[in-house]
Amino acid sequence: MEQEMKKPFKTVTTEYFEEIDYDTTGADRRKSRRIRMVTTETRLIDRHGRPVSEKIEPIVTTKFEYL
């Protein structure tokens, strides 16, 4: 009897934040604006064949980069 493989459940959230340095003036102000992208990935994977009633801890990964 073959065991049925379960697919992992994954949620990905992407957020964008604007960072501005208000201490700069004039033409330098355009250079002081940065966009930061934050990506959070949450995975719920049952890799050990635990019973369904047992709590599964999520694996959370957060990455950020500037655009």
Backbone as CSV, one residue per row, in Angstrom:
resi,resn,N_x,N_y,N_z,CA_x,CA_y,CA_z,C_x,C_y,C_z
1,MET,0.839,-1.177,0.000,0.000,0.000,0.000,0.887,1.244,0.000
2,GLU,0.749,2.074,-1.032,1.565,3.286,-1.126,0.983,4.394,-0.270
3,GLN,1.879,5.158,0.360,1.445,6.283,1.180,1.213,7.493,0.281
4,GLU,0.096,8.155,0.479,-0.235,9.324,-0.335,0.614,10.507,0.108
5,MET,1.213,11.198,-0.838,2.068,12.335,-0.530,1.227,13.583,-0.356
6,LYS,1.503,14.335,0.723,0.769,15.570,0.988,1.578,16.754,0.486
7,LYS,0.896,17.725,-0.093,1.572,18.906,-0.591,1.801,19.892,0.562
8,PRO,2.943,20.595,0.554,3.189,21.594,1.595,2.299,22.813,1.393
9,PHE,2.017,23.502,2.478,1.224,24.725,2.416,2.172,25.888,2.635
10,LYS,2.136,26.862,1.728,3.062,27.987,1.801,2.308,29.292,1.568
11,THR,2.627,30.302,2.379,2.063,31.637,2.222,3.211,32.619,2.035
12,VAL,3.127,33.465,1.005,4.158,34.463,0.740,3.503,35.845,0.772
13,THR,4.093,36.750,1.577,3.600,38.117,1.689,4.726,39.058,1.284
14,THR,4.431,40.003,0.390,5.417,40.994,-0.034,4.908,42.371,0.338
15,GLU,5.752,43.126,1.055,5.387,44.481,1.473,6.442,45.454,0.961
16,TYR,6.002,46.656,0.640,6.900,47.700,0.156,6.844,48.879,1.118
17,PHE,8.037,49.396,1.480,8.129,50.535,2.385,8.996,51.600,1.741
18,GLU,8.583,52.852,1.900,9.349,53.973,1.363,10.130,54.615,2.497
19,GLU,11.416,54.792,2.279,12.273,55.446,3.263,12.813,56.725,2.635
20,ILE,12.606,57.853,3.311,13.045,59.151,2.809,13.872,59.834,3.888
21,ASP,15.020,60.368,3.485,15.854,61.137,4.406,15.426,62.601,4.280
22,TYR,14.688,63.094,5.274,14.135,64.440,5.209,15.158,65.519,5.537
23,ASP,16.370,65.133,5.920,17.400,66.124,6.231,18.053,66.687,4.973
24,THR,17.883,66.034,3.827,18.492,66.516,2.584,17.576,67.540,1.917
25,THR,18.151,68.380,1.090,17.377,69.426,0.408,17.697,69.433,-1.081
26,GLY,16.821,70.066,-1.848,17.045,70.272,-3.275,17.122,68.991,-4.080
27,ALA,18.071,68.955,-5.031,18.206,67.821,-5.947,18.659,66.551,-5.231
28,ASP,19.312,66.697,-4.089,19.778,65.515,-3.349,18.626,64.729,-2.746
29,ARG,17.455,65.351,-2.623,16.311,64.665,-2.007,15.876,63.452,-2.836
30,ARG,15.986,63.539,-4.171,15.615,62.397,-5.020,16.509,61.195,-4.747
31,LYS,17.764,61.446,-4.439,18.701,60.365,-4.156,18.454,59.762,-2.771
32,SER,17.772,60.487,-1.898,17.585,60.010,-0.527,16.360,59.108,-0.385
33,ARG,15.582,58.939,-1.432,14.378,58.093,-1.386,14.748,56.665,-1.746
34,ARG,14.406,55.729,-0.845,14.689,54.308,-1.101,13.427,53.499,-0.858
35,ILE,13.247,52.471,-1.670,12.115,51.552,-1.522,12.671,50.227,-0.995
36,ARG,12.117,49.777,0.129,12.540,48.506,0.713,11.433,47.484,0.509
37,MET,11.779,46.331,-0.037,10.825,45.259,-0.267,11.090,44.161,0.764
38,VAL,10.053,43.822,1.543,10.169,42.779,2.561,9.284,41.608,2.145
39,THR,9.881,40.429,2.032,9.153,39.223,1.652,9.192,38.244,2.820
40,THR,8.003,37.839,3.272,7.890,36.874,4.364,7.232,35.615,3.827
41,GLU,7.893,34.495,4.038,7.385,33.209,3.565,7.122,32.322,4.789
42,THR,5.903,31.792,4.878,5.530,30.891,5.965,5.172,29.544,5.364
43,ARG,5.845,28.496,5.841,5.583,27.152,5.327,5.156,26.240,6.463
44,LEU,4.126,25.469,6.207,3.669,24.440,7.137,3.880,23.099,6.454
45,ILE,4.902,22.375,6.877,5.243,21.121,6.225,5.302,20.024,7.281
46,ASP,4.601,18.964,7.033,4.645,17.804,7.918,5.592,16.799,7.281
47,ARG,6.858,16.844,7.653,7.865,15.985,7.026,8.047,14.659,7.747
48,HIS,7.478,14.518,8.914,7.782,13.339,9.715,6.589,12.403,9.896
49,GLY,5.541,12.586,9.143,4.403,11.690,9.205,3.665,11.735,10.529
50,ARG,3.662,12.914,11.184,2.967,13.051,12.456,1.466,12.974,12.243
51,PRO,0.729,12.590,13.276,-0.733,12.575,13.171,-1.275,13.981,12.915
52,VAL,-2.422,14.057,12.261,-3.024,15.338,11.889,-3.330,16.183,13.121
53,SER,-3.684,15.576,14.229,-4.065,16.327,15.423,-2.868,16.993,16.106
54,GLU,-1.645,16.575,15.788,-0.460,17.138,16.421,-0.127,18.494,15.804
55,LYS,0.265,19.454,16.652,0.554,20.812,16.195,1.840,20.831,15.363
56,ILE,1.803,21.527,14.245,2.959,21.671,13.358,3.439,23.114,13.451
57,GLU,4.698,23.304,13.800,5.262,24.645,13.902,5.605,25.169,12.508
58,PRO,5.264,26.427,12.213,5.576,26.986,10.889,7.059,27.328,10.759
59,ILE,7.540,27.278,9.545,8.892,27.728,9.216,8.728,29.099,8.571
60,VAL,9.267,30.144,9.204,9.095,31.513,8.725,10.446,32.046,8.262
61,THR,10.477,32.552,7.025,11.681,33.140,6.449,11.349,34.567,6.023
62,THR,12.181,35.525,6.456,11.977,36.926,6.084,13.206,37.423,5.358
63,LYS,12.993,38.035,4.185,14.084,38.594,3.383,13.731,40.036,3.052
64,PHE,14.753,40.882,2.924,14.487,42.237,2.467,15.586,42.680,1.518
65,GLU,15.194,43.568,0.626,16.141,44.151,-0.324,15.679,45.548,-0.692
66,TYR,16.621,46.359,-1.128,16.310,47.714,-1.566,16.226,47.753,-3.083
67,LEU,15.182,48.389,-3.583,14.989,48.495,-5.037,15.617,49.768,-5.546
